[in-house]
Amino acid sequence: MDYRLEVVVVPVSDVDRAKHFYADQMGFVVDVDDAPNERFRVVQLTPPGSGCSVTIGTGLADMAPGSLRGLQLVVADIEAARAELLARGVPVSTVQHHDGNAFVDGHGGSWNSFIFFSDPDGNGWAIQEKPESDAAVGAAG
């Protein structure tokens, strides 16, 4: 039995503001924007290249806006991702790595280079650099 993670609900206070952030600034593809009534709206967005989407909206989940932490994306080139997001107006951190005690500035070893950002509500995201050798293995396997 396969269990594939398809959607993560991200709690937001302003759906249109969040949609603008994720679609226009982050570059996520808008898959669905449906509001059958004034109490329910679902907007599903997918990061480029991802098999998992995020959903924002009203009437979706009982979570406080901005309460989600630990969302993570992976990229092949952390510096290129940082430059792209800065150019789109996303306030991202410097490249950091974990030294065993805390995150510190600079690149780390394999799987240990990150940038961090939050959406307009404060939901916390990390972007991790996936080593090229692992990316090739993942694409082949």
N, C-alpha and C positions, 0 to 999 in steps of 0.2 A: 504494500500500500504506500503510495507516494503522498506526502503532505507538503504541498507547495504553499508558501506564504505569498498571497496575492495582493492583499490590501492592508494598509495600516491606517487607522483613523487618527487624524491629527486635530486636536481640539483648538478651535480659533474663535475669536470674538466677532470678527468682521469678515464674512465670507468673501466679499468682493476684494477687500484689501489683501487677504491671504491668497486668493486666486491670482491677483496681479503679481504678488511676490513670487509664488511658485511657478507660474507660467512665464511671465515677462522677465523677471530677474534671474530665476534659477534655470529657466529654459525647459521646464517640465511640459510635456504634451497634455493638453486638456482632452481627456477621453470622453467625459460625461459632464454635463451641467444640466441638472433636471430639478425642477421645483414643482411638484404636483399640487402643492398648496402652500400657504404662508407659514406653516409650522414645520415643513420638511423641505430641505434642499440638499442635494448631494452633488459634489463636484469631485470627480476622480481625475487625478493627474499622475503621469508616469514619467520618471526621470529617463532621459535618453539612454537606451541600451539596457534598461532594467526590466526584469520579469515581475517586479512588485510595484504597485502603485500606492499613492497616498490618497486618502479621501478626506475632504473638509466639507463642512456644511452645517445645517441646523437640524436638530432632532436626531442626531446620529448616535451619540454616546454621552454618558454621564461623566464627563471629565472637565475639569476647569481649563479654560483657555490658557495656553502656555505651560501646562503641567507635564508635557511629555518630554522626556530626556533620553538620550542615548540612540537616537536615530542615526544610522550610519550608511554612507555611500562609499563605494570604492572606485578609484580611478587609476589609470596607468601612469599618469604624470601629475604629481601633486602641485608642482610649480605652475604648470599650464592651467590646471583647474583653478588655482588661486588667482592667477592673472585674469582668466575669463570672468570669474565671479566678481572681482574688483571692478572690472570694466563694465559689468552689468549693474553696478551699484550695491552689491551685496557686501556688507561689512564682515569680512572673514579675518580670522586671526593670522598671525605669522605661521610658518611651518614649524611644527613642534614634534617632539618625540618624548616618550616616557623613559626616564632614566632609572626606573626601578622604585623611585620615591614619588615623583610628580612629573607633570608635563613641563618640559623646558624648551626653549627656542632651538631650532636647528633640526636637520634631518637625522633620523635614526637608522637603524639597520633594517633588514628585511621586514616588511609589514609594520614598521614603526615610524612612519611619517604621517602627520595628521594636520588638518586645518579644521577650525571650528567656527560655527556661526549659529545664530538664532533667527527664527522667523519673526515677523512683527509682534507676535504675541509672547515670544520668549521660549517657544519650543526649541530644544537644543539638538543640534546636528553636529556630526563629525564626518569628515571626508578622509579616508585612509588611502594611502598609496599601496596598490597591489603590485608586487614585483613583476616585471615583464616575464620572467621565466615561469611564474605561476599563472600569469594571464594566458600564455601560450598553451600551457598544459590544460587550463580550464576550457579554452576554446577547442582544443583537440579532443578532450575527453567528454 
